Every structure is written in structure tokens, then in C-alpha cells.
Amino acid sequence: MRLTRAHWGVAIAAAVTAFLAAALVLEHGFDMAPCALCLMQRLWFALAGLLAVCGVLHKPRLGIYPAATGLAAVVGGGFAVRQLWLESLPPGEAPSCGAGIQYLLEAGMASEALRAMALGTADCAATPPFLGLSLAVWALAGFGVILAAAAMQWRARA
């Protein structure tokens, strides 16, 4: 049985749902507060899932939705690589902590919050491992899965 674009879109949406659910379990169940880059990666996961669902519902003949889903995965993977780079820096060389994201948003400093989410802070360099690997490695693997599934969706017949 060959999988159609709709099958791949549903698979991507299910994977994204599982990834975001795992992030929420880690945050609320294990008290692992997300850093700024983690929040940015969650946004890109959600966007990739939303684009995959739109592709299932809209069913265009062109592969615009798989391409956009793949692009979202690449951008999100870039933020995961940025976090891995921050984690590899020697202690004290990561960008300064500054105020938390929630405080920045409540204080009306959305541009500063967005800057912290895009560039990361020292908090991003100190994320605890999960099953022996950094959360950024897990996120990068998740974005890789989404990118591969989007490529399969793009190649599949309508």
C-alpha cells in the first residue's frame, strides 16, 4: 500500500502532537522549565504541524504544504543547532541571562522577548539531559523526522 499525501500529512501532525505533548509532560510533570530557545522550537514544531494539517484539508496539487512544512522543520532545526552550540560553550561564555520571557512579555517588552527566543540566553546552555541526551538533540531529531516525512509527503501521489 502506497501512502498518499494525506496519510503523510496526518503522520506529521501526529508526530508533532506527540513531540509537543512530550514537551508539556517534561515541563509540567518533571518541572523542567523551558528556556527561550525551547519555546521557539515549540513554535516551529506547532507551525510544521499546522501546515501539515492545512495540506491535508486543502489538498492542493502542488506540493506547497509539504515544502512549507519542511521549511518550518529546517528553521526549527536551526534553533536546535543554536541551542547545541550554546550548550557547547565553556561556562560563563553564554549570553547573559537577563529577565525571564514571561516577565518581558508582562512588561510589554515583546521585542526583547523575541530577541531572547531567537538568540537564546545562558539558561539555554544549561538544559538538563533527558535519557542521556540534551533536549536540543531530541528536538533536532524530531525536526529531522518531520523533514523526512515532509519529503515523503511531497513525493507521494495525491
Backbone torsions as a table, in degrees:
resi	resn	phi	psi	omega
1	MET	NA	124.7	177.1
2	ARG	-88.3	136.4	179.2
3	LEU	-82.6	139.0	178.7
4	THR	-89.8	175.4	177.3
5	ARG	-61.1	-36.6	179.4
6	ALA	-64.6	-41.3	177.0
7	HIS	-59.5	-45.6	179.9
8	TRP	-65.7	-38.4	177.6
9	GLY	-62.1	-42.1	177.4
10	VAL	-66.1	-38.8	178.4
11	ALA	-63.7	-41.1	177.6
12	ILE	-63.5	-46.0	-179.9
13	ALA	-61.7	-39.4	178.4
14	ALA	-66.8	-40.5	178.7
15	ALA	-64.4	-44.0	179.1
16	VAL	-62.4	-41.7	177.6
17	THR	-60.5	-42.2	178.3
18	ALA	-65.4	-42.0	179.5
19	PHE	-63.1	-45.6	-179.4
20	LEU	-69.3	-34.7	176.5
21	ALA	-65.2	-40.9	177.6
22	ALA	-63.0	-39.5	178.1
23	ALA	-63.3	-40.7	178.8
24	LEU	-68.1	-36.2	176.9
25	VAL	-65.2	-43.0	178.1
26	LEU	-63.6	-39.6	-178.2
27	GLU	-70.3	-50.2	-173.4
28	HIS	-92.6	-31.9	-178.2
29	GLY	-84.4	-34.0	-176.7
30	PHE	-113.7	9.8	178.1
31	ASP	54.9	40.9	177.4
32	MET	-102.7	92.5	-178.6
33	ALA	-64.6	133.8	-179.2
34	PRO	-74.0	142.8	174.8
35	CYS	-82.9	178.3	-177.6
36	ALA	-62.0	-43.1	179.8
37	LEU	-69.1	-32.0	176.4
38	CYS	-62.3	-41.5	178.0
39	LEU	-63.8	-40.5	178.6
40	MET	-64.8	-39.5	178.0
41	GLN	-65.1	-38.1	176.6
42	ARG	-61.1	-40.1	178.3
43	LEU	-60.8	-42.5	-178.6
44	TRP	-72.2	-32.9	172.3
45	PHE	-61.2	-47.9	-178.2
46	ALA	-62.2	-41.3	178.8
47	LEU	-63.7	-42.3	178.3
48	ALA	-61.5	-43.0	178.3
49	GLY	-64.9	-41.3	179.0
50	LEU	-63.7	-41.6	177.8
51	LEU	-64.7	-37.2	177.9
52	ALA	-65.7	-41.7	177.9
53	VAL	-64.7	-41.5	177.4
54	CYS	-60.4	-38.5	178.0
55	GLY	-64.6	-35.5	177.9
56	VAL	-69.8	-42.5	-176.6
57	LEU	-74.8	-37.4	-175.2
58	HIS	-85.2	-37.5	179.1
59	LYS	52.7	57.1	177.1
60	PRO	-75.1	158.5	178.6
61	ARG	-75.2	-33.3	177.1
62	LEU	-78.1	154.3	-178.4
63	GLY	-88.2	43.4	-176.6
64	ILE	-68.4	-39.5	-178.2
65	TYR	-69.8	-43.6	174.5
66	PRO	-61.4	-37.3	178.7
67	ALA	-65.9	-43.3	179.3
68	ALA	-67.2	-37.4	176.6
69	THR	-63.7	-44.3	177.6
70	GLY	-62.4	-39.8	177.9
71	LEU	-64.0	-41.5	177.2
72	ALA	-61.9	-38.0	178.1
73	ALA	-67.2	-38.5	179.2
74	VAL	-66.5	-44.3	179.5
75	VAL	-64.6	-45.1	177.6
76	GLY	-61.5	-39.4	176.0
77	GLY	-63.2	-33.2	176.0
78	GLY	-62.6	-39.1	177.0
79	PHE	-68.9	-33.3	175.9
80	ALA	-66.9	-39.4	177.0
81	VAL	-65.0	-39.8	176.8
82	ARG	-59.4	-42.4	179.0
83	GLN	-65.8	-40.5	176.6
84	LEU	-61.5	-38.2	177.5
85	TRP	-64.1	-44.3	178.1
86	LEU	-61.3	-38.9	179.3
87	GLU	-67.2	-25.7	-178.2
88	SER	-83.2	-12.2	-179.5
89	LEU	-68.5	147.9	175.3
90	PRO	-62.5	152.2	179.7
91	PRO	-55.2	135.4	179.1
92	GLY	92.7	-11.6	-179.5
93	GLU	-96.3	-8.2	178.0
94	ALA	-71.5	155.8	178.4
95	PRO	-55.7	150.9	-177.5
96	SER	-63.0	155.4	-175.0
97	CYS	-64.4	-56.9	-176.1
98	GLY	71.3	-168.7	-178.8
99	ALA	-77.5	157.8	178.8
100	GLY	-71.8	159.3	-178.7
101	ILE	-59.5	-45.6	-177.8
102	GLN	-61.0	-42.3	178.6
103	TYR	-63.0	-44.4	-179.2
104	LEU	-60.7	-40.6	179.0
105	LEU	-68.4	-42.2	179.6
106	GLU	-66.6	-31.0	-179.7
107	ALA	-83.8	2.4	178.8
108	GLY	77.7	22.9	-178.9
109	MET	-106.5	59.3	-176.0
110	ALA	-62.3	-36.2	-178.9
111	SER	-66.0	-37.7	176.9
112	GLU	-67.8	-38.3	178.0
113	ALA	-64.0	-43.2	179.1
114	LEU	-64.6	-38.7	178.0
115	ARG	-62.8	-44.0	178.9
116	ALA	-64.5	-37.3	179.8
117	MET	-70.0	-30.2	-178.6
118	ALA	-83.5	-38.1	-175.2
119	LEU	-99.1	-22.8	-178.9
120	GLY	87.4	167.0	178.7
121	THR	-134.6	-177.5	178.5
122	ALA	-62.6	-28.1	176.4
123	ASP	-59.5	-33.4	-178.4
124	CYS	-69.6	-22.9	-179.5
125	ALA	-84.4	-7.4	-174.6
126	ALA	-122.0	36.7	179.7
127	THR	-77.2	137.5	-179.9
128	PRO	-72.4	150.6	179.4
129	PRO	-76.1	158.4	174.9
130	PHE	-128.9	121.4	-175.6
131	LEU	53.8	38.2	175.1
132	GLY	85.0	-4.8	-179.8
133	LEU	-122.7	151.6	175.8
134	SER	-62.5	147.9	176.8
135	LEU	-62.1	-29.4	177.4
136	ALA	-65.9	-34.4	175.9
137	VAL	-65.5	-43.1	177.8
138	TRP	-62.6	-41.9	179.0
139	ALA	-64.5	-42.8	179.1
140	LEU	-61.8	-40.5	176.6
141	ALA	-64.0	-40.6	177.8
142	GLY	-62.4	-43.5	177.3
143	PHE	-65.1	-34.1	175.6
144	GLY	-63.9	-40.9	177.1
145	VAL	-62.1	-44.6	-179.9
146	ILE	-64.0	-42.7	179.3
147	LEU	-62.2	-43.7	178.9
148	ALA	-64.6	-41.8	179.2
149	ALA	-67.2	-36.7	177.5
150	ALA	-65.3	-37.2	177.0
151	ALA	-65.3	-40.3	177.6
152	MET	-67.2	-37.4	177.4
153	GLN	-64.0	-41.0	-179.3
154	TRP	-65.5	-36.2	-179.0
155	ARG	-79.1	-21.9	-174.8
156	ALA	-68.5	157.3	175.9
157	ARG	-75.2	157.0	-177.9
158	ALA	-63.7	NA	NA
